[in-house]
Amino acid sequence: MNDSDQPLSQPLSSETELGLPSRVLALDLGKKRVGLAVSDPLGHFAVGLDTVTFRSPEQLAPMIQALVEKYDVKTLIVGLPVHLKGVEGSQAGWVRGVAEYLAAETGCQLVYLDERLTSVIAKQSLREQGIQPSRPKVRAQGLVDQVAAMRLLQDYMDGQPGLKHL
């Protein structure tokens, strides 16, 4: 069994100086927007932060660096586009390139997670809250991207069986 076949272990392995788990920042990367979520200080819950629009990885990096510093983040979780059959999607190479650049710029550990169905689950979650994800205002606010990042992070922290490092 190689590293990519192993289920996630303890979600937050490193600790801060106070003995608390290091915080984790999740990114649901798209070509124009990125949904962001951070772990709570105890590493139990994903907290949605924002959805940020950007034009280039170089423009995005300082925004991510500011969050890394503000929340003392040590790990970036990035959703990797994977088809239902388990094959990386066409956008996966681009996502890997941006994620590796952000990890290098921030000094954070990088973990990829299969993001299959996170946007579908995010839309369903918003509908259950009475929010229609298809409305222009909701799309403009990027709530789907933010909720998708929260889902990725919560899955990581929960260490659900079946989730794999990619």
Protein Blocks (a to p, Z undefined) as FASTA:
>chain_A
ZZklpccddfblbccfkopacddddddddfkbccdddddfkopaccdfbdcddfbfklmm
mmmmmmmmmnopabdcddddddfkopacfklmmmmmmmmmmmmmnopacddddfehklmm
mmmmmmmnopafkbmklmmnommmmmmmmmmmmmmmnopghiacZZ
